[in-house]
Amino acid sequence: MLKPTLWGGCALLTGIVLFLFKSIAMFMEKEFLMADTSLKDMLNVDSMDWIDALPLDLLQQVAAYLMLAPLYLLLMGVGVLMLVIGGFMEK
């Protein structure tokens, strides 16, 4: 097993666990804030200025979406991407 496959599996598993905790917390009518954390919450708010400096509007929209997406979605997306990269590297 290659490193990208291992890291992808770990990221995917972490994203799924966060999503399951969020689902269970919603079912129990409690808040689980860790799953709703985004990159914007983890970084300084002033660091969002670089998005407006991107040359294309499409790139600005993609960067803004990635900065505002919940942590579990980012982890699952990165996990799937790393698993695909690891699959191509093994062949």
C-alpha positions in Angstrom: 0.0 0.0 0.0 1.4 3.4 -1.0 1.5 6.5 1.1 -1.2 8.4 -0.9 -3.5 5.4 -0.4 -2.9 5.3 3.3 -3.3 9.0 3.8 -6.4 9.0 1.6 -7.9 6.2 3.6 -7.2 8.0 6.9 -8.7 11.3 5.6 -11.8 9.5 4.2 -12.3 7.6 7.5 -11.9 10.8 9.5 -14.4 12.6 7.4 -16.9 9.8 7.6 -16.5 9.6 11.4 -17.1 13.4 11.7 -20.1 13.1 9.5 -21.5 10.2 11.6 -20.9 12.2 14.9 -22.7 15.2 13.3 -25.6 12.9 12.3 -25.9 11.4 15.7 -25.7 14.8 17.4 -28.5 16.1 15.1 -30.6 13.0 15.8 -30.1 13.7 19.6 -30.8 17.4 19.0 -27.4 18.5 20.3 -24.7 20.5 18.6 -21.4 19.0 17.3 -19.5 22.1 16.1 -16.3 20.3 15.1 -17.9 18.9 11.9 -19.1 22.4 10.8 -15.6 24.0 11.2 -14.3 25.3 7.9 -10.8 26.5 6.8 -12.0 30.1 7.3 -12.7 29.3 11.0 -9.3 27.8 11.4 -7.4 30.6 9.7 -7.4 34.3 10.3 -10.3 36.2 8.8 -7.8 38.6 7.1 -6.3 35.8 5.2 -9.4 35.7 2.9 -8.2 38.7 1.0 -6.1 36.6 -1.4 -9.3 35.2 -2.9 -10.2 38.5 -4.4 -6.7 38.7 -6.0 -7.2 35.6 -8.1 -7.3 36.4 -11.8 -10.4 34.5 -12.9 -13.9 34.6 -11.4 -14.2 30.8 -11.5 -11.0 30.4 -9.4 -12.4 32.9 -6.9 -15.6 31.0 -6.6 -13.8 27.6 -6.2 -11.4 29.1 -3.6 -14.2 30.7 -1.7 -16.2 27.4 -1.7 -13.2 25.4 -0.4 -12.5 28.0 2.3 -16.2 27.8 3.5 -16.9 24.1 3.1 -17.3 22.0 6.2 -14.3 20.1 7.5 -15.9 16.6 6.9 -16.6 17.4 3.3 -13.0 18.6 2.7 -11.6 15.5 4.4 -13.8 13.1 2.4 -12.9 14.9 -0.9 -9.2 14.9 -0.2 -9.5 11.2 0.9 -11.2 10.2 -2.3 -8.7 12.2 -4.4 -5.7 10.6 -2.6 -7.2 7.1 -3.0 -7.6 7.7 -6.8 -4.0 9.0 -7.0 -2.8 6.0 -5.1 -4.7 3.7 -7.4 -3.0 5.2 -10.4 0.4 5.0 -8.8 0.0 1.3 -8.1 -0.7 0.4 -11.7 
